[in-house]
């Protein structure tokens, strides 16, 4: 069977650590969408590791990892990431596989991403400039290159044809950068990619499922960045909800069992776009400072605010979430009072539903206040029942609002800092 693990907010919920925690229970960890715009942070022997493309189960010797066809892969970023993981003693030839239908990010995708974002001026969407959007555009436009193409004798000709199309598009922008060095690094990385385990991902995974193996599908970014249901146009280019698992891995819906949603005990967002519970004050700054809220991929400071239960209820509904993991609970140790948004005031009318466009009209959060708890009480807890009563009251309120159980509470960055309820 397949269990799905995905973020329920705007990304950065701590999915990497949670996948790493669960990975030992599964035979296969499979990434089903996104690309190097994702950053999943793990701590391996107290060393910080950020994975951008490789699934987060890679440090478990008995777990196989698959990069699914719904992912877009930058060979250069991928090669650097492989070097870092290999340096930590992992044999990627044994436990990492790449679906041949996975699309490739080429240097001119990155150039187009940067040129397009620069041209938007004050209407920038906050792109990571990794070439994700243009790569997905070529995928849907039926122009893209896929990992399986690097094994074909005419790969350079196919690449050149796509490059010329991109150069024609770039001529419409004021883009002056020399990308020749990007290209030499790209082809060196393609040579490296050819040496990896490239497989027919859909047969690879379905054969394992038929053999009774257990699979964890790992999502990237967050549900509120979904291209269809997120805060459009300030979204990513793929389906970040559970529906994306089937198309991103080539499996049927009948295989999906549990949908595990990950949420912070508060809320963050990187880049532009609406954020109803954002705090533009000392409290928001305090959340950022204590939570060390800086993007794992971009390094940009994250915008911070209290937890948004309206948005969480929406994303739980979209993905059919069956259980929750609450991360960063220890950050709230520092506050005498904590808050949750339980409704929106939209042009004077109160609602618990997500509006069509969060940027339209006057939208204000309706707050519910909760009593804080003593300093470091959550961080020092070794079991769920040791959490302060006020923290457990907060968790229970979240469960009641969402009608989904919080099964795990993460109270620190360490691998062992997860409390099962």
N, C-alpha and C positions, 0 to 999 in steps of 0.2 A: 504493500500500500504506500501511498504518498501523503506525507504531512507537509503542509505549506507554512513557511515562516516569512512574514512580511511586516514592514513598518506601516503604522497607521497614521502618521503625521506627515511632516514635510521632509522626511529623511532624518538621518543622524540620531535614530532612536536607540542605537547600541545593538543592532542586529548581529554584527560580527561576533561579539562576545557570546551572544545567546546561541547562535548556530554552533560555535565552538563548544559550548557547554552541552548541547544536545547531541553533537556529532557522534559520540561514541555509541549511541543507541541505534545508529543507522548504518546501512551498508553503503549507501550512495548519498552524497550531497551534490545537488545540481542547481547551478545558477540559471534562471530562466529569462532574465531581461537586463537591460541597462548595459553600461560599459565602464570605461575608466573615469566617468564622472562620479561613480560610487566610491566610497571609502569606508571599508569595514575594519574597525580597529580591534586588534586582539593584543593581549599581553601574554607572551610566551616566556616563561622563566624570568618574569619581571621586565622583559624587553618588549617595547611597543612595536607592533607590526601592523601596517596598514595594507590591506588587500583591496585592489581595485577591480580585478577581473577574476582572479582565482577564487574558487569557492572557499568558504571559511572552515571547511572540515579538513583542510590539507595537512594539518599537523597531527592528525590521528592516523596511525600506521595502517589500521585495518579498514579504513574508509576510502572508498573510491570517489573521486570528484569529477564532475562533468560540467564543462562550459557549454550551455545549451544554445540552440539555434536562434533563440530570441535575443541573445547578447550581441553587441557590436564590439569587436576586438581591435585594439590598436596594437599591432605587432611590436612597436618600440616600447610602449609602456609595459606590455606583457613580458617582454624579454627582461627588462629591469626588475620587474616583480619576481620573475622566476629566479633570477640571480640572488635576490634577497632571501627568498624562501629556501633555495638550495644551500645557501651559506649557513642556514640554521639546521642543516642535517636532513632535509627532506629529499627523497628521491622521487622527483616528479615523473620520471619515466614509468614508475610503478603505479602511482595513484592519481594522475591527472590525465583527463581525456577531453578532447575538443570536438564538438559536433561540426561536421564538414559544411553544414548549412549556415554556420555562424558568419555574419557579415563582417567585413574588414573596414577599418578606418584607415584611409590613405592620407598622406600629407596635405593634399589640397582640400580634404574635408575640414581639417583644422584651420586652414587658411580661410575657407569660406565661412566657417563658424565665427572666426575673429572679425572678418570684414563685415559680416552681416550684423553682428552685435555692435560694432563701432558705429555703423550707419544708423542704428536706431536712436542714438543720442539719449535723451532723458527717458525714452520708452524701452530701454534695455530690459530684458527678461532675467538677467543674472546668469547667463550661460557660463559653464565652467571652461568654455573655449577648447574642449577636447575633441571637437568634431562629431559629437554624438548626433545632433540634429541633422546635419547634412548627410551623414551615413544612413540614418533611418529614412531620409527623404529619397536617397538613391535606391534603398531597398524597396520602398513602396512604388517608386518610379520605374522599377525593373531595370536599373542600370548598375546595381551594386556588384562588388566582388565579394566572394565568399571564401572561407578558409579552404574548402576543397579545391578552389581555383589555383591555389599556390602549387598544387601537385601537377597541374596541367602544363604541357610544354609551351603553350602560347600565353602563359600568364603575363609576361611583359607587354605583349601586344594588347591584351585586355586592359592592363593597367594604363597604358599610354592612351588608349581610347577614352577611358574615364577621365584621365588627367586633362586631356584637351577640352573635354566638355566643361570641366571645372575652371580651366583658365579662361574660357570664353565668358563664363559667369563672373569671374573675378575682375574681368575688364570693365564691368559695370560699377565697380567699387573703386574707391581711392585707396588701394592696397599696394604698398610698395615693398613689402618685406621680401628678402631673398630666401626662398625655401629649399634651395638646392641641398643644403646640409641636412634638412629634414629627410630629403629623398634618399640620400646615401645611408642614413641610419635606418630608414624604412626597409631597404632591400637587404641590409645585413640582418635585420630582425626577421624578415621573411625567410631567409635561409635557416635561421634558428627555429622558426615555427614549423618548417618542413620536417624537422627531426622529432617533433612531438607526436603524441598518440592522437592522430586525427581519425575519427570514427563516424559511422552513420549513427548520429545521436539518437534518433527515434527508435531504431531497432536495438541499439545498445541498451537503452533504458527499458524498453518494453520486454526484452528478454530477461532482464534482471527482475522485473516485476512478476513475470510469469513464473520465475523460479522461486518466488516467495520472499525476495529481498525487500528491505525497508528503505524508502527514499525520503529524504528531506529536500524540498524545493526551496531554495533561498532567493528571496527577492532583494532588489536594490532600490535606492531612493525611498520614497514614502507614498502612501496611498493618495494623499492630497496633491501629489504631483502626477497622477495618472493622466495620460493624454486625453482621455474621454471625460473623466469624472473629477479631475482635479481643478485647481483654480486657474483655468485657462484664461489667457495664453501663457501664464507663468507656470508652466508645467514641463515635464520631461517629454521624450518622444516615444515612450513605450507604455505598455500596459503594466502598471505596478500593482494591480490588485490580483486576487486569486484566479480570475478568469485568464490572466496572462500565462499561467502555468501550463495549460494545455497546449496553447499555440507556441509557447516559448520552449517547450521540451518535446512536443510530439506525442503526448499521452492523452488518453480519453478521460473525461470527467469522472467515470466510474471508479478510477483508482484513488481519488482524493478522499482522505479520511478526516484528519484534524486540520483546522486552519488556526495557526498560532499568531496572534497579533502582538506586536511590540509597540509600547508607548512609553514615553518619558512620564515622570510624575509631574512634569510641567511641559512647556512647549518651546520649540525653537524653529527657526527657519533661516536658511542661507540664501542670499540673493534677493531679487525684487519680488514683488507680488503681495497680495493682501494677507493680513495676519491679524484677525480680529482681537486676539488677546495679548498682542504685543505690548510691552511695558517700556515707555520712553522715559524712564525715571531711574532713581537710584536703586530701586528694587530690581528692575531689569538688568542693570549693570551688575548687581550683586549676584543674580542668577548666573550671568555670563562668567563672572570671575570665579565663583566657587565651583561651578560646573565645568570650567575650562572649555567654554563653548566657542571653539574655533573649528572651521571646516576641516575634516580629515583629508579632503582632496585639494581644496583651494587655500586653506589656512585663513580664510576670511572670518572675521568675527560673526558669530551667529546672533541673530535677533532673538530675544528671549521674552517669554511671557508665561502666564499661568496656563494650566491645562484647559483645553477646549473640549468639553464633553459633547457639544453639538457636532463638531467635526468628527470626533471619535465615534459617536453613534452612527454617523453617516458612513464612515469607512468600515465599521464592523458590519453594517448592513450589506454593503457592496460586496464584501468578500466572504460573508457567512462565517465570521470569526467565531470559533468555539471555545477559545481560551486566551487569556491575556498574560503578557509578561510586562510588568512595570519596572522600568529602569530609572537610574539616577535618583532613587528615593532618598539617598543620603544627603543630596544637595539641599533638600527641604529642612534638614536638621537646623539650619541657620536662621530659620524664620519663626517669629512669634505667632504669625498668622499665615495661613495659606488659603488660596482661592481657587475656585473652579468656575468656568463659564458654563451655565446650565441652559441658556437661551440667548438669542440675539434680539435686539430691538432694531427692526428694519423699517426705516421711515416712520417710526412711532408705533409700529405693530410688533408684538412679541411672537417669536416663532422658535420651534426646536428643529426646523428643517433647514437644510443647506440651500441658500438662495442660488439662483441661476448664475449670478455674477456678484462676487463679493466686493468688486470695485464699484458697483453701481449703488447709488443711494447712500443714506446715512445708516451705518451699521455699528451698533454698540453692544458689547457683551453685557449679559445679566449675570452678576456674580453671586456665588454662594461662598460664605466664609467658614473656615474651619480653624479650630484652635491648633497652634503649633505644638511642637514637642521639644524636649530638652536637647541641648547641644550634643551632637554626635551619637544620639541614642539609636538612630537607625543604622548608622555606619558600624556601630560596635556590636550589633545583634548577630548572633550565630545561627539562630533559628527563627522562623516566622513568629512563634509565640513570644519571643523576647522583644519584638518591636513594641515601641510605646503605644499605649492605648489610643492616643490621638492619631497616630499614623494608621492604625488598623481601622479606626473610624473613617478616615479619609478613603482608604482602600475599599471599605464596604460601601461607601457612598458612590464611588465610581462604578463598582459592580452593579449596584441597584439601578443606576441611571442607564447603563449600557445593557443590562440583563445578560452579561457575559462574566464568567468567573475569572478573577485574577488568580492564576495558579502559581505564579512565581513573582518574587520581588527582588530586583537586583539592588544591592546596597553598597556598591563600590566597583572599581574597575577590575579587580582580580578575578581570575577564573573561578575561584571558590566562593566569591561573594554573591551568591544567588540563594535566596531563601524560598524553599518550596512550601506552599501553604497547605 
